Amino acid sequence: PTPERLAAFGAQTAAMPRAIRSIRRWQLATADEASGLHGWTHVWEQEYADRAGLEGAYMMHPAHWAHVERWFDPEYTEFLVHPLLVHSFCAIDRPVIVA
């Protein structure tokens, strides 16, 4: 990807918390180093009050589908993210991301 496309991806991803209020804390970072079969460049971490904030408000929000999903969908010309994507989540007792 070009630096311009990566910058657009990062800016649109980082803008989501302004539209999606269920995201309590978040962090978008670039990787200093990546290993494995496929290189990766970004880590997008988010914290929610509950699982519904992730699976409902976030995953179904128009900002997610209109501005960010196209980077992940190979049917879009803006497609950027390799289909082998890791999306993991877990319950936490206290905030982990330092604001």
C-alpha positions in Angstrom: 0.0 0.0 0.0 1.1 3.5 -0.6 1.7 5.8 2.3 -1.3 7.9 1.3 -3.6 4.8 1.4 -2.2 3.8 4.8 -2.7 7.3 6.1 -6.3 7.4 4.9 -7.0 3.9 6.5 -5.5 5.1 9.8 -7.4 8.4 9.8 -10.8 6.8 9.1 -10.2 4.0 11.6 -9.2 6.5 14.3 -12.2 8.7 13.6 -14.7 5.9 14.5 -14.8 6.6 18.2 -16.2 10.1 17.5 -19.2 8.5 15.8 -19.5 5.2 17.7 -20.1 6.1 21.4 -19.9 2.6 22.6 -16.1 2.7 22.2 -15.0 3.8 25.6 -11.2 3.7 25.1 -9.2 3.0 22.0 -5.7 2.9 20.5 -4.6 2.7 16.9 -0.9 1.9 16.6 1.5 1.0 13.9 3.7 -2.0 14.3 7.4 -1.5 14.8 8.0 -5.1 13.8 5.8 -7.9 12.5 6.5 -11.6 11.9 4.7 -14.5 10.5 3.5 -15.6 7.0 1.8 -12.2 6.4 3.2 -8.9 7.5 0.9 -6.5 9.3 1.1 -2.8 10.0 -1.6 -1.8 12.4 -3.1 -2.8 15.8 -6.6 -1.4 16.6 -7.5 -1.9 20.2 -10.8 -0.9 21.7 -12.6 -1.2 25.1 -16.4 -1.3 25.5 -18.7 -1.2 28.6 -20.0 -4.6 27.5 -20.0 -7.1 24.6 -23.1 -5.5 23.1 -21.1 -2.4 22.5 -18.8 -4.4 20.2 -21.2 -6.7 18.6 -24.1 -4.2 18.3 -23.3 -0.6 18.3 -19.8 -0.9 16.8 -20.3 -3.7 14.2 -23.6 -2.4 13.0 -22.8 1.4 13.0 -23.0 3.2 9.7 -19.6 4.8 10.2 -18.1 1.3 10.4 -19.8 0.2 7.2 -19.5 3.4 5.2 -15.9 4.5 6.1 -13.9 1.5 7.4 -15.4 -1.7 6.1 -14.3 -1.0 2.5 -10.7 -1.4 3.6 -11.4 -4.9 4.6 -13.7 -6.1 1.8 -12.0 -7.4 -1.4 -15.0 -6.5 -3.4 -14.3 -2.8 -2.9 -11.6 -0.9 -4.9 -10.2 0.6 -1.7 -9.5 -2.9 -0.3 -6.3 -2.8 1.7 -6.4 -5.3 4.6 -5.4 -8.9 4.0 -8.4 -11.3 4.4 -6.5 -13.2 7.1 -7.4 -10.8 9.9 -7.3 -11.5 13.7 -10.3 -10.1 15.6 -10.2 -11.2 19.2 -12.0 -10.1 22.2 -12.2 -10.9 25.9 -13.8 -9.7 29.1 -11.7 -7.4 31.3 -12.2 -6.3 35.0 -10.6 -2.9 34.6 -9.5 -0.6 31.7 -6.3 -1.7 30.0 -5.8 1.1 27.5 -4.3 4.2 29.1 -6.0 7.3 27.8 
